[in-house]
Amino acid sequence: MISLVALLASELGTLGATIGGGLAVIGAGIGIGKIGGQAMDAMARQPEMQPKLQSSMIVAAALVEGATFFTLIISILALFV
């Protein structure tokens, strides 16, 4: 009985890690898509602000990607530890 509980806990940990990693990637895709769409709208309204908006967009996308990589690393560690 004890080995069944340990096996179930291990499998649930694996399932949680994979679901967490998938949700992180989906969230990053939505976030970067929203950043890009809003930046394009802003550039269409004020074309003279394009260089400033573009650099801000790249920084924001990098922050989203950094948080996503951090979450994926945690999910991978939960998977193998």
Secondary structure as the mmCIF struct_conf table of DSSP 4:
data_model
#
loop_
_struct_conf.conf_type_id
_struct_conf.id
_struct_conf.beg_label_comp_id
_struct_conf.beg_label_asym_id
_struct_conf.beg_label_seq_id
_struct_conf.end_label_comp_id
_struct_conf.end_label_asym_id
_struct_conf.end_label_seq_id
HELX_RH_AL_P HELX_RH_AL_P1 ILE A 2 ARG A 45
HELX_RH_3T_P HELX_RH_3T_P1 PRO A 47 MET A 49
HELX_RH_AL_P HELX_RH_AL_P2 GLN A 50 PHE A 80
#
